[in-house]
Amino acid sequence: MKPPTRPLIDRSLPVLAEGYGWLPDRMRQHPDRVLRTRLLGRPALAVRGPDAVRFFYDEANVRRHGALPEPVLGTLFGRAAVHTLDGPAHRARKSLFLPLLRADRIAGLAEQVGAVWDETAGTWSARERVVLMDEAGVILTRGVCRWAGIPLAAQEAEPLARDLMAMVDGFATAGPRHWRARRARGRQERRFTRLIEDVRSGRARAPEGSVLDAVARHRDTVDEPLPARTAAVELLNVIRPTVAVSWFVAFTAHALHRWPENRERLRDGDTAFTAAFVHEVRRFYPFAPFLGGLAVRDLTFRGRSLPAGGLVVLDVYGQNHDEELWGDPYVFRPARFLQRPVEPDELIPQGGGDPATGHRCPGEGLTVGLLETLATRLARLDHDVPPQDLTIPLGRIPTRVRSGFVVTGVRASADRPVRVA
């Protein structure tokens, strides 16, 4: 007679306590990169590797509907967002975003954000200190609203940026950050719901072909306009991830400070190196620790089983720091992306799979395009870095440069033309 199987202990609290290190630390004890555990009251199977990415994003195996915990929906994504859908409903909703994120549209956004950066950075020499992460949030907010056709008065940019950054900052924590994120989402959903209603009624004008116009007019599988609140959620799901690039702007500044040998090639507009540098920032610095979905049926992966309804967890941070994939994963080395082509299911800072049909973030190209534009400008920024706390705590999700990366003594310098990717 087989001995009874010991029940798995729920590990949700250790995840909150240990942050990014929790899953990779345990994966090291499992050479096959598969870990059976329990999370959020469900049996869970944590997986890693390119084949695990394909397994995770196969809708015959894993669904997202019902997988995202309410605290994440109530802060980061919003209820009824595209991230909560599967199958035809997901593809219909995603068809709203894909045309908005073509290469030409991304180039237009990068141009707008670059112009706002140049306007703003021109004032920094008159300031005693500048917190780059906070400034980047306001710059990205102003740029994305211009690009998206969203009306934004000058005095509204900073409060909106604070709320958008709060939504990102508070999704994976309890306490003050989380409640600040909930209040921010409530404020901005109400604001954007009114905007959608005003556009539909003719009280406000959406520029033809703009993001605002597309969201207000979009119809899902039932050929009805989205409820105004849902349309507001999806409009926020364009501008919020754009403003979240401020995390990577601070990481980029951190990388240039720690490894200044990369600065000259960025300054000179070496486009191949700029792309490699941006990919290395996205790989090396932590953002999403892992992603989760629910098993559609009884599953087996690499000999480990999971019952239907169990949680499948994709180890994002662990995969981006997997020695088998990267060789020297804790070394910041942009040249790795010049030495060989990297497959989409290897580098997954914003998820994996096919962005056209699956759950891979369709805004990944947007993040890359913006960072290429801003990394070049950061490399050309003549400034000092005063003593400050530049640690990046892995127990905090999402983590950040503690100081936000403060610069002082910004000096005007001869401008070099910035090439927009």
N, C-alpha and C positions, 0 to 999 in steps of 0.2 A: 504494500500500500504506500502510495506517494505521500511524503510529509506535506502538510498544508502549506500553501504559499504565504509567506509573510506579507501583510499589506504594506504598500508603499506609503511612506510618510509624505504629507503635503509639504512642498518646498517653497510655497509662495512667499512666506516671510523672509527666508534667507535670500531670495532674489532681491527683495527690496533693500535688504541690509548690505548685500555684497555687490550689487550692481553688475557692471559689465564682466567682472571676473567670475561670477558664480558659475555660469555654464562652461566656459572654457576650462576652468580649474577642474571641473568634474569630467569633462571630456578627455582630459589627459590620462585618466585612469581607464579609458576605453579606446584602445588602438583602432577599433573599427568605426570610430566616430559616431556611435549610436548609444544613447543613454535612456534607459527606462526610469521614469520618476513620476511624481504626481504634482500637478499645479492647478490652482483654482478649483480644487475639489474633484479634478478629473485625472484618470491615468494619462500619462503623457509620454511621448517618444520624441526625444531631441535628436536632430540629425544634422549632418554637415557634409559638404562636398558638392561638386557640380552635379553628380547624379542625384544627390539629396535635394538639390534645388529643383531639378526636373520632376522628381517625385512629389515635392511639396506643391508645385504649381500645376500639377495635373488635376483637373477638376473631377476626374474619376476617383481620385484619392482623397482630396482635401477641399473643403469649402470654407469660405470666410464668413458666411452668414451665421450669426450667433456666436462667432468666435471672439470678437472684440469685446473686452469687458466694458461695462457701462462707464467707468471712470475715464477710459480712453475716448469713447464716443462723446462724453459730456465735456471734453476739453479739446482734444486734438482734431478729430475728424468731423464730429457732428452726427446726429442721428439721421438715418436714411441716406447717408453719404454713399458715394460710389464704392468705397472700401467695404461696405457691408453687403454688397450684392454678389451674386454668382450667375453663371450661365447667360442666357439671352438678356436678362435684365441688366447684368453687369456690362455686357458688350454694348447694349443700347445706350447706357449712361456714359460709358467710356468714349463712345463716338462723339460726345460733346467735346471732350478734351483733346482728342488726337489732332483735329485740324488746327486747334489753337497753338499746338506745340510743334508744328513743322519747323524745319531749320530756318526758314525765312522769318517766321514769327519770333523764334527765339533770338535771332540776330537783331530784330527790331526791339525786343525787350532789353537785350544787352546794350544796345545803343542808347536807349532811354536812361537806363540805370547808369551807364558810363557818363552821360551828360550831367545827370544829377550829382554824381560823385565829383566831377570836375568843378561844378558850381560850388559845391559844399567845401571841398578840400581847399579851394581858393581862400576860404575864410579862416582856416585853421591856424595860420601863422599869427593871427591876432589873439589866439586863445592860449591860456596857460597850459592846459592839458586837454587831451581828446581821448575818450574811451571808444576805441574803434568798433567794438561790437555794437554798442548803442548807436553810434553814428551810422554804421552800416544798416541797422534796422530801419532808421528813418529814411535813409537814402533809397533803400530797396522798396520801402512803402511808397514813397513819392514816385519812383520810377515805374513800379508795376501798376499803380493806379493810372498814371498817364497812359501807359500802354494798353491797359484794359478798358479805357474809356470810363473809369469811375471818377465822378466829381469829387475833388478833395481840396478844400480850402487850406491855405498855408498853415493856419493854426490847428488844423485837424490832423496833420501828418504825424506829429509826435505822439499824441494819445492813441491813435490807431496803431502805430508801430508798437507801442508798449503792450497793447492788448494782444496783437498778433504774436508777439514774442512770448507773452505770458501763456498763451494757449499751448505753445510748444514746451515751455519750461515746466509746466505743471502736470503733464499728462501721466507721468509714471511715479507719482509720489503722493504721500498723504500730507495733511497739514496745510500751512499757509500758501505754499506755491500752488497746490491743487485747487484750493478755493479761490485764489486769485484767477486761475485759469478758467474756472467755471463762470465767475462773474464776467470776465472778459468775453468769453464766448457768448453768453447771454446778451450782453450789450451789443456786440457786433452782429449777431444773428438778427436782433430786432432792427438794427440800423439798415442792414442789407435787405431784409424783408421789405421794409418800407421803400427802399430804392427800387426793388424789383416791381412792386405794386405801382410805383409812380411811373416807371418805364412802360408797363403794360397799359396803364390808363392814359398815357400821353402827358402826364404832368411833368415828366422828366424825359430828356432825350438821350438815347444810347447811340453813339456813333455807329453808323452802318458797318457791319463786319467786325465790330469790337467784341471783346470777351463778354462785356455786359450785355450786348445785343444778343450774342449767341446763347448765353445762359437764360435770358428772359424768354427767348423763343423756343428753347429746346423742348422736344416731345419724346417721351419714353415709349415703351413697347405698346402701351394702350393708346397712343397717338393723342395724348392730352398734355397740355403744358404742365410742367412740374409745379406742385404746390409752391406758393411763394416762399415759404420757409425752407423747403428743400432746395429751391433755386438759390436762396441766400447761402445755404450750407455749401453748395457746390461753387459759388462765387468765392467764398472764403477759402475753399480748397484749391483755388488758383493762387490767390494772393498770399495766404498763410505760408505755404511751402516756399514761395519766393522769398518772403521775409526771413524764413528759417535759414536761408543761406548766410545770414549774419553770423551764425555759429561757425561756418566754414571760413568766413572772412577772418574771424579772430584766429582760427586755427592756421590759416595761411600766414597771417602776420607772425604767429608763434613759430611756424616752420622757417620763415625767412630770418627770424632773429636767431634761432638755434643753429641753422645751417645756412649762413649768409653766402656761401659759395654758389648757391643757386640763383642769387639775385641778378647777376649780370646777364645771364642768358634770358631771363624774363624781361629785363629792361630792354634788351636788344630786339625783342619781338620775335624770338625763335618760336614759331608756332608749334612745331612738333614737341619741343621741350616743354612749352607752356601746357600743352595737353597732358603730357606725361606727369608734370608737376602736380596738376590739378587732380589727376587720378590717384596719385600717391597721397595727397592730402586726404582724399575721400577714403582711401584704403586704411591709412595709418591712424588717423584720428577717429575716436569713437563717436558714433551718433546713435543709430538704432542697435540695441544689444541683440535682439532676436525678433522673429515674427512668428505668429501662431495661427493655426487653422484647425478645424474639426475634421476628424476622419469620417468620410462619407460611408464607409463600410469597414468590416474587419480588414485590417491591413497587416502586411508583413514587409519589413524593410531590413535587408542584411540579416535575416534570420530572427529579427525581433518583432514580436506581434503587438498589435494595439487594437482594442475593440472599437467598433463603430461608436462615434460620439466622443472618442478620446481626443486628446489634444496633440497635434503634431507641431513641434517647435523647430524652426530653422535657425541655427546658430549663426547669426549674421556677423557679429564681432569676432567670434571664433574663426569663422571661415576667412575673413579678411586678414587674419593673423595666423593662418595655418601654415606650419613649416613645410608641409608636403607641397603646398601650392606656391609659396613665395620664397622658400629657402632661408631667408633672413628676415622674418616678418616684423621684427621689432627694430629694424634699421630703416630710417627714412632714406629711401633711395629712388628718386624719380626715374633713373635710367632703366629700372626694371621694365618700364612700359615702353621703352625704345628697343629693348633687346628681343622681344618676341610679342606676337599678338596675344592679347589676353581675351579669353572667351567670355561672353556675357555671363555665363553661369559660374564663373570663377570670382569675379569682382562683383560684390552684391551689397554695397553700402545702402542702396535704396531698393533692395529686393532683387528678385530674379525673374526668370520667365520672359514671355513675349509681351512687350508693352502694348501691342495692338489688340491682343485677345485675352491676355491674362492679367494678373494683379501687379506686374512690375510697374513701378511708378512712371507714368507717362511724362512727368516733369523732370526725369533724370537728365535729359538733354538740356533742359533749362538750367539746372544747377551747374552743369559743366560749362555751358556757355557764359553764365554770369561769372563763375569763378575764373575762367580764362580772362575775361575782361578786367575783373577787379584785381586778380593776382598781378597782372602787368602793372596796373596803376600803383599797387602797394609796393612793388619792387622799385618804382620810380619815385616814391615818396621820400623826400629827404627829411629825416626826423631823428629824434633821440628816444631811447627806451629807458625811462627812469627805473629805479628799484621798485619792485612790485611783486605780488604773488602770482607767478605764472604757472602754478601747478594746475593740473587737469585731473580732478579726483574721479577715480573709476567707481567709487561707491555712489556717485550721484548720476541719476538718469533723468533727462539727458545731461551729460556732463558739459563743462565749458571751461575756458580759461578763467580762473577765479577772478582776476582783476578786470576781465573784459578786454584786456590788452590796451594799456594806456601809452600814448605817445605824447611827447612834449617837443618844443623847439622846432615845430614844422617850418621848413624854409622853402620859399618859392625857388623853383629851379627851372631851367630851360626845358620846355615841354617837348617830348618826343611824340610823334604820332602814334596813337594807340590803335592797333588793328583789332577790329571786332570779329570774333569767330562766327 
